[in-house]
Amino acid sequence: MSKKTAVTQWIDDRLKADPRLAHEVDQILSEMRLEQDLAALREKRKLTQREVAKLLGTSQPYVAKLESGRVKNVGVGTLVRYARALGGTVTVQIKPRARPMAAIGGLGGNLMLRSDQMTKARKLLDAALELPARARGRLAVSLIDSLDGGPDADAATSWEREINRRLNALDAGKARAVPWTEVKRRLQVRRRGTRQR
């Protein structure tokens, strides 16, 4: 089994097990396609980002952000202005689902992917594998981030206890504060490889 096949199977399994993840992947891939379409149109017209910015009455960094996906919730009006300035068009499609998904497992139970959704997931994977390395990396990071359960619910409480413990130790004279200049000096010494106390 090749690495690509193993990775493909792993992604297929994750998408099958987590419909919300499959939905997020679909959204991310759609955004990436949009960004690539913007850049491709500009490149086809042989224009720089600076030239496009001038046409749009905006800045080159904003155009760069648009094309890289760093502008979130881009409005349709912005897309239309961009496309029109470069002689392109924007098409928006809204389609009903072929049939609704059925919930399994009781109250708010997990949703299973239908075979047509698995086909779509495989197509998404194929599309993802065709993306440039940078876009694939961004997608991979987003996928991995989506698996993280988020911050520990007790983390804030634990940190608050630790801060209070340290403040109490200072107040009781069991610990002493170190001035920032001394901390900075010690760190610089450590970076040079010689430790001093």
Secondary structure, 3 states (H helix, E strand, C coil): CCHHHHHHHHHHHHHHHCHHHHHHHHHHHHHHHHHHHHHHHHHHCCCCHHHHHHHHCCCHHHHHHHHHCCCCCCCHHHHHHHHHHCCCCCCCCCCCCCCCCCECCCCCCCECCCHHHHHHHHHHHHHHHHCCHHHHHHHHHHHHHHHCCCCCCCHHHHHHHHHHHHHHHHHCCCCCCCCHHHHHHHHHHHHHCCCCC
